[in-house]
């Protein structure tokens, strides 16, 4: 335990160094943290997943909620309106095609039956907000492509979770109602977003009074946890509610809400101290989350690793083609479209969902778990490598030809 505490303390200083190196070298800190977790966990055995006990999965969920909430505070309502249709095309297109590719590979390369193969496809159909949002923020993308990627990651997470649980119902009870499933998906998103917006307005009304109490800088995050928990208890999507809550807190004026005349009260906005605190919380939680993710990854047979790499390469090739068709207009630059095509990493949702088939005795549940863990690692690694090599002129020329986007002036001159 003392070794674990020592490593946790050292990790904060190491994470500051990694953030600085990301700015200088384009090497994403999330990749280094995952690799460090693998070295400390599965490779050297210094820390095990058991050292975290039940706190580990709880902590990972808290990290995801805070990252999504802080991501919501960076969204702009005007940009969101312009990006919503594009986000829907990307999210649904990427989710359906990724699920289909992985399902087919599961059936024909791994010899799975349709149900476990489809379950593996749904587990890996999402993109991870906990990976995408920190990288997007570090790359300082323009608001529109950043908004598309943040929303895509949140939406596909919900689709994966509901899809996997639907297939588990088929496995356990032999049936599921398609109409009911579609209704659950829509309810999980729409009602969760409504709860987040209403909760955000309510918090803005009391925020001024809360600040009169001592030691209340963390009260907003505590409120986020309350909204998340209540939304989940009601059977809707807590992550979507957290995202909508963050969005409301920074866009309320665009809703026409500056003052509530019926109660004669001004709305108090977030201040810079709040935003700095949220940013610092995300930094700390992100650091420990990716270490925990690395510790949680398990390795299996070599042939499963080869198949997992093949899955990742095919999914990313598909995403590149999909990006070419969806983001063909001139409002998205070559860099914007290229980064969008790179952002297909899997993360917490995939890693957690991967444990369910084995737990519920789905055929090939152990294979599903091991392949999903390896795809999480390989997808994060590939995303990081693409981010690193993109600034090179050769890589930009390849992306320019593939995406049919003009090269930046400095690359043309070179």
C-alpha positions as CSV (number, residue, x, y, z in Angstrom):
1,X,0.0,0.0,0.0
2,X,2.8,2.4,0.8
3,X,4.3,1.8,-2.6
4,X,1.0,2.6,-4.2
5,X,0.7,5.9,-2.3
6,X,4.3,6.8,-3.2
7,X,3.6,6.2,-6.9
8,X,0.4,8.2,-6.8
9,X,2.3,11.2,-5.4
10,X,5.1,11.0,-8.0
11,X,2.6,10.5,-10.8
12,X,1.3,14.1,-10.4
13,X,4.7,15.6,-11.0
14,X,5.3,13.2,-13.9
15,X,1.9,14.2,-15.5
16,X,2.9,17.8,-15.5
17,X,6.1,16.9,-17.3
18,X,4.1,14.8,-19.8
19,X,1.7,17.7,-20.5
20,X,4.7,20.0,-21.3
21,X,6.2,17.4,-23.6
22,X,2.9,17.0,-25.4
23,X,3.1,20.7,-26.3
24,X,6.7,20.3,-27.5
25,X,6.7,16.9,-29.1
26,X,3.0,16.0,-29.9
27,X,3.4,12.8,-27.9
28,X,0.0,12.5,-26.1
29,X,0.3,12.2,-22.4
30,X,-2.6,9.7,-22.2
31,X,-0.5,7.1,-24.2
32,X,2.5,7.4,-21.8
33,X,0.2,7.1,-18.8
34,X,-1.4,3.9,-20.2
35,X,2.0,2.4,-21.0
36,X,3.2,3.3,-17.5
37,X,0.2,1.6,-16.0
38,X,0.9,-1.5,-18.1
39,X,4.5,-1.5,-16.9
40,X,3.6,-1.0,-13.2
41,X,0.8,-3.6,-13.4
42,X,0.8,-6.5,-15.8
43,X,4.5,-6.4,-16.7
44,X,6.3,-5.7,-13.4
45,X,3.5,-6.5,-10.9
46,X,4.3,-3.5,-8.7
47,X,0.6,-2.5,-8.6
48,X,-2.4,-4.7,-9.3
49,X,-6.0,-3.8,-10.0
50,X,-6.8,-5.3,-6.7
51,X,-4.8,-2.6,-4.9
52,X,-7.5,-0.2,-5.9
53,X,-10.3,-2.5,-4.8
54,X,-13.8,-1.3,-5.4
55,X,-12.6,2.2,-5.4
56,X,-10.9,1.7,-8.8
57,X,-14.0,1.4,-10.9
58,X,-15.7,4.1,-8.9
59,X,-12.8,6.4,-9.5
60,X,-12.8,5.7,-13.2
61,X,-16.5,6.6,-13.4
62,X,-15.9,9.9,-11.5
63,X,-13.1,10.7,-13.9
64,X,-15.4,10.1,-16.9
65,X,-18.2,12.3,-15.4
66,X,-15.8,15.2,-14.6
67,X,-14.1,15.1,-18.0
68,X,-17.5,15.1,-19.8
69,X,-18.8,17.9,-17.6
70,X,-15.7,20.1,-18.2
71,X,-16.0,19.2,-21.9
72,X,-19.6,20.5,-21.9
73,X,-18.5,23.8,-20.4
74,X,-16.2,24.4,-23.5
75,X,-19.1,23.9,-26.0
76,X,-20.7,26.9,-27.6
77,X,-24.4,26.9,-28.4
78,X,-24.0,28.6,-31.8
79,X,-21.3,26.2,-32.9
80,X,-23.3,23.3,-31.5
81,X,-26.3,24.2,-33.7
82,X,-24.1,24.2,-36.8
83,X,-22.4,20.9,-35.9
84,X,-25.4,18.8,-34.8
85,X,-26.3,17.3,-38.1
86,X,-22.7,16.5,-38.9
87,X,-22.2,15.0,-35.5
88,X,-25.2,12.7,-36.0
89,X,-23.8,11.4,-39.3
90,X,-20.4,10.8,-37.9
91,X,-21.6,9.2,-34.6
92,X,-24.1,6.9,-36.3
93,X,-22.0,6.1,-39.3
94,X,-18.9,5.3,-37.2
95,X,-20.8,3.3,-34.6
96,X,-22.7,1.2,-37.1
97,X,-19.7,0.5,-39.4
98,X,-17.3,-0.2,-36.5
99,X,-19.8,-2.6,-34.9
100,X,-20.3,-4.3,-38.3
101,X,-16.5,-4.7,-39.0
102,X,-15.8,-6.0,-35.5
103,X,-18.8,-8.4,-35.7
104,X,-17.7,-9.9,-39.0
105,X,-14.1,-10.3,-37.8
106,X,-15.4,-11.9,-34.6
107,X,-17.4,-14.4,-36.6
108,X,-14.9,-15.3,-39.4
109,X,-11.5,-14.8,-37.7
110,X,-12.4,-15.8,-34.1
111,X,-15.0,-18.4,-35.0
112,X,-17.7,-16.8,-32.7
113,X,-21.4,-17.2,-33.0
114,X,-23.4,-14.2,-34.1
115,X,-24.5,-13.1,-30.6
116,X,-21.1,-13.0,-29.0
117,X,-19.5,-11.5,-32.1
118,X,-22.2,-8.8,-32.2
119,X,-21.6,-8.2,-28.5
120,X,-17.9,-7.6,-29.2
121,X,-18.8,-5.2,-32.0
122,X,-21.1,-3.2,-29.7
123,X,-18.5,-3.1,-27.0
124,X,-16.0,-1.6,-29.4
125,X,-18.4,0.6,-31.4
126,X,-17.8,3.7,-29.3
127,X,-15.1,6.3,-29.1
128,X,-13.9,7.2,-25.6
129,X,-14.6,10.7,-24.2
130,X,-11.9,10.2,-21.6
131,X,-9.3,9.8,-24.4
132,X,-10.8,12.1,-27.0
133,X,-11.5,15.2,-25.0
134,X,-8.1,15.7,-23.4
135,X,-6.3,15.2,-26.8
136,X,-8.7,17.5,-28.5
137,X,-8.1,20.2,-25.9
138,X,-4.4,19.7,-26.0
139,X,-4.4,20.0,-29.9
140,X,-6.4,23.3,-29.6
141,X,-8.8,22.4,-32.4
142,X,-11.3,25.0,-33.6
143,X,-14.6,25.0,-31.8
144,X,-16.6,23.3,-34.6
145,X,-14.6,20.1,-35.1
146,X,-13.9,20.0,-31.3
147,X,-17.7,20.1,-30.7
148,X,-18.3,17.3,-33.2
149,X,-15.7,15.0,-31.5
150,X,-16.9,15.7,-27.9
151,X,-20.5,15.0,-28.8
152,X,-19.7,11.9,-30.9
153,X,-17.8,10.3,-28.0
154,X,-20.6,10.9,-25.6
155,X,-23.3,9.6,-28.0
156,X,-21.5,6.5,-29.0
157,X,-20.8,5.6,-25.4
158,X,-24.5,5.5,-24.7
159,X,-25.2,3.5,-27.8
160,X,-22.6,0.9,-26.8
161,X,-23.9,0.6,-23.3
162,X,-27.6,0.1,-24.3
163,X,-26.7,-2.2,-27.1
164,X,-24.6,-4.5,-25.0
165,X,-27.3,-4.7,-22.3
166,X,-29.9,-5.5,-24.9
167,X,-27.9,-8.4,-26.2
168,X,-27.4,-9.6,-22.6
169,X,-31.1,-9.7,-22.3
170,X,-31.4,-11.8,-25.4
171,X,-28.7,-14.2,-24.0
172,X,-30.5,-14.4,-20.6
173,X,-34.1,-14.4,-21.6
174,X,-34.0,-15.2,-25.4
175,X,-35.8,-12.0,-26.6
176,X,-35.7,-8.3,-26.8
177,X,-38.3,-5.9,-28.2
178,X,-36.9,-3.7,-31.0
179,X,-39.4,-0.9,-30.5
180,X,-38.6,-0.9,-26.8
181,X,-34.9,-0.8,-27.4
182,X,-35.2,2.2,-29.7
183,X,-37.4,4.0,-27.2
184,X,-34.8,3.3,-24.5
185,X,-32.0,4.8,-26.6
186,X,-33.9,7.9,-27.3
187,X,-35.1,8.3,-23.7
188,X,-31.6,7.8,-22.4
189,X,-30.4,10.7,-24.5
190,X,-33.3,13.1,-24.6
191,X,-34.4,12.9,-21.0
192,X,-30.8,12.9,-19.8
193,X,-30.1,16.1,-21.7
194,X,-33.3,17.7,-20.4
195,X,-32.3,16.8,-16.8
196,X,-28.9,18.3,-17.4
197,X,-30.3,21.5,-18.8
198,X,-32.9,21.9,-16.0
199,X,-30.3,21.0,-13.4
200,X,-27.9,23.6,-14.8
201,X,-30.5,26.4,-14.7
202,X,-31.4,25.4,-11.1
203,X,-27.7,25.5,-10.1
204,X,-27.2,28.9,-11.6
205,X,-30.1,30.2,-9.5
206,X,-28.5,29.1,-6.2
207,X,-24.8,29.6,-7.1
208,X,-24.7,33.1,-5.8
209,X,-26.1,32.1,-2.4
210,X,-23.8,29.0,-2.3
211,X,-20.7,31.3,-2.6
212,X,-21.6,33.0,0.6
213,X,-20.7,29.8,2.5
214,X,-17.0,29.0,3.1
215,X,-15.1,26.3,1.2
216,X,-17.6,26.0,-1.7
217,X,-15.3,25.9,-4.7
218,X,-15.9,22.2,-5.1
219,X,-19.7,22.4,-4.6
220,X,-20.4,22.6,-8.4
221,X,-18.6,19.3,-9.0
222,X,-20.5,17.8,-6.1
223,X,-23.7,19.0,-7.7
224,X,-22.6,17.3,-11.0
225,X,-22.3,14.0,-9.2
226,X,-25.8,14.4,-7.7
227,X,-27.3,15.1,-11.2
228,X,-25.3,12.2,-12.6
229,X,-26.5,9.8,-9.9
230,X,-30.1,10.8,-10.0
231,X,-30.1,10.5,-13.8
232,X,-28.7,7.0,-13.7
233,X,-31.2,6.0,-11.0
234,X,-34.0,7.1,-13.3
235,X,-32.7,4.8,-16.0
236,X,-31.3,7.5,-18.3
237,X,-27.7,8.4,-19.4
238,X,-25.7,10.0,-16.6
239,X,-22.8,11.0,-18.9
240,X,-25.1,12.8,-21.3
241,X,-26.7,14.7,-18.3
242,X,-23.2,15.7,-17.1
243,X,-22.3,17.0,-20.6
244,X,-25.6,18.9,-20.9
245,X,-25.2,20.4,-17.4
246,X,-21.7,21.7,-18.2
247,X,-23.1,23.1,-21.5
248,X,-25.9,24.9,-19.7
249,X,-23.7,26.6,-17.2
250,X,-21.7,28.4,-19.9
251,X,-24.4,29.0,-22.5
252,X,-27.4,30.1,-20.3
253,X,-27.3,33.7,-21.7
254,X,-27.9,32.2,-25.2
255,X,-31.0,30.5,-23.8
256,X,-32.2,34.1,-23.0
257,X,-31.7,33.5,-19.3
258,X,-30.1,36.5,-17.6
259,X,-32.8,37.1,-15.0
260,X,-35.8,35.2,-13.8
261,X,-38.5,37.9,-13.4
262,X,-41.1,35.7,-11.6
263,X,-38.7,35.3,-8.7
264,X,-36.8,38.6,-9.3
265,X,-33.4,36.9,-9.3
266,X,-30.3,37.4,-11.4
267,X,-28.5,34.3,-12.7
268,X,-24.9,34.1,-11.4
269,X,-22.5,32.6,-14.0
270,X,-19.4,30.5,-13.4
271,X,-16.3,32.6,-12.7
272,X,-12.7,32.0,-13.8
273,X,-11.8,30.4,-10.5
274,X,-14.5,27.8,-11.1
275,X,-13.1,27.1,-14.6
276,X,-9.5,26.8,-13.3
277,X,-10.7,24.4,-10.6
278,X,-12.5,22.2,-13.1
279,X,-9.5,22.2,-15.4
280,X,-7.2,21.1,-12.5
281,X,-9.7,18.4,-11.4
282,X,-9.7,17.0,-14.9
283,X,-5.9,17.0,-15.0
284,X,-5.6,15.0,-11.8
285,X,-8.5,12.6,-12.6
286,X,-7.2,12.1,-16.1
287,X,-3.8,11.2,-14.8
288,X,-4.9,8.5,-12.4
289,X,-7.6,7.2,-14.8
290,X,-5.2,6.3,-17.6
291,X,-2.8,4.8,-15.1
292,X,-5.7,2.6,-13.8
293,X,-6.7,1.8,-17.4
294,X,-3.1,0.5,-18.1
295,X,-3.1,-1.6,-14.9
296,X,-6.5,-3.1,-15.9
297,X,-5.4,-4.2,-19.4
298,X,-4.7,-7.9,-19.7
299,X,-2.8,-9.7,-22.4
300,X,-3.6,-13.0,-23.9
301,X,-2.5,-15.2,-26.9
302,X,-0.5,-13.8,-29.8
303,X,-3.1,-14.7,-32.4
304,X,-5.7,-12.6,-30.5
305,X,-3.2,-9.7,-30.5
306,X,-2.8,-10.0,-34.3
307,X,-6.6,-10.1,-34.8
308,X,-7.0,-7.1,-32.4
309,X,-4.5,-5.1,-34.4
310,X,-6.3,-6.0,-37.6
311,X,-9.6,-4.8,-36.2
312,X,-8.1,-1.5,-35.2
313,X,-6.4,-0.9,-38.6
314,X,-9.7,-1.7,-40.5
315,X,-11.8,0.5,-38.2
316,X,-9.4,3.4,-38.6
317,X,-9.3,2.9,-42.4
318,X,-13.1,3.0,-42.4
319,X,-13.1,6.1,-40.3
320,X,-10.7,7.9,-42.7
321,X,-13.1,7.1,-45.6
322,X,-16.1,8.2,-43.6
323,X,-14.5,11.4,-42.7
324,X,-13.7,12.1,-46.4
325,X,-17.4,12.0,-47.3
326,X,-18.9,13.7,-44.2
327,X,-16.4,16.6,-43.9
328,X,-15.9,17.4,-47.6
329,X,-17.0,21.0,-47.3
330,X,-14.4,23.8,-47.1
331,X,-15.4,24.9,-43.6
332,X,-13.3,22.0,-42.2
333,X,-9.6,22.4,-42.9
334,X,-7.2,19.6,-43.7
335,X,-6.0,19.5,-40.1
336,X,-9.6,19.5,-38.7
337,X,-10.6,16.6,-41.0
338,X,-7.4,14.7,-40.3
339,X,-7.7,14.9,-36.5
340,X,-11.4,13.8,-36.7
341,X,-10.3,10.7,-38.7
342,X,-7.7,9.9,-36.0
343,X,-10.1,10.1,-33.0
344,X,-11.4,6.5,-32.8
345,X,-9.8,5.3,-29.5
346,X,-11.7,3.0,-27.1
347,X,-11.5,3.5,-23.4
348,X,-13.4,3.1,-20.1
349,X,-16.8,2.1,-21.5
350,X,-15.3,-0.7,-23.7
351,X,-13.0,-2.0,-20.9
352,X,-15.9,-2.2,-18.4
353,X,-18.4,-3.6,-20.9
354,X,-15.9,-6.3,-21.9
355,X,-16.1,-7.9,-18.5
356,X,-19.9,-8.5,-18.7
357,X,-20.0,-11.3,-21.3
358,X,-17.6,-13.5,-19.2
359,X,-19.5,-12.7,-16.0
360,X,-22.9,-13.7,-17.5
361,X,-21.4,-16.8,-19.2
362,X,-21.8,-15.7,-22.8
363,X,-20.0,-18.1,-25.1
364,X,-16.4,-17.0,-25.8
365,X,-16.8,-14.4,-23.0
366,X,-13.1,-14.7,-22.1
367,X,-12.1,-14.0,-25.7
368,X,-14.4,-11.0,-25.9
369,X,-12.8,-9.6,-22.8
370,X,-9.2,-10.2,-23.9
371,X,-9.7,-8.9,-27.4
372,X,-11.5,-5.8,-26.1
373,X,-8.7,-5.0,-23.7
374,X,-6.1,-5.3,-26.5
375,X,-8.2,-3.1,-28.9
376,X,-8.4,-0.4,-26.2
377,X,-4.6,-0.4,-25.9
378,X,-3.9,-0.6,-29.7
379,X,-6.5,2.0,-30.6
380,X,-5.1,4.5,-28.1
381,X,-1.6,3.8,-29.3
382,X,-2.6,4.3,-33.0
383,X,-4.4,7.5,-32.2
384,X,-1.3,8.8,-30.4
385,X,1.0,7.8,-33.2
386,X,-1.1,9.5,-35.8
387,X,-1.2,12.7,-33.7
388,X,2.6,12.5,-33.5
389,X,3.3,12.0,-37.2
390,X,0.7,14.4,-38.6
391,X,2.8,17.6,-38.4
392,X,5.3,15.9,-40.9
393,X,4.9,17.1,-44.5
394,X,4.8,13.5,-45.8
395,X,1.9,12.6,-43.5
396,X,0.0,15.8,-44.4
397,X,0.4,15.1,-48.2
398,X,-1.1,11.6,-47.6
399,X,-4.0,13.0,-45.7
400,X,-4.5,15.7,-48.3
401,X,-4.8,13.2,-51.1
402,X,-7.0,10.8,-49.1
403,X,-9.4,13.5,-47.7
404,X,-9.2,15.7,-50.9
405,X,-8.3,18.8,-48.8
406,X,-5.7,21.4,-49.9
407,X,-2.4,21.4,-48.1
408,X,-1.6,24.4,-45.8
409,X,0.5,27.0,-47.5
410,X,3.7,26.2,-45.6
411,X,3.5,22.6,-46.8
412,X,2.9,23.6,-50.4
413,X,5.9,25.9,-50.3
414,X,8.0,23.1,-48.9
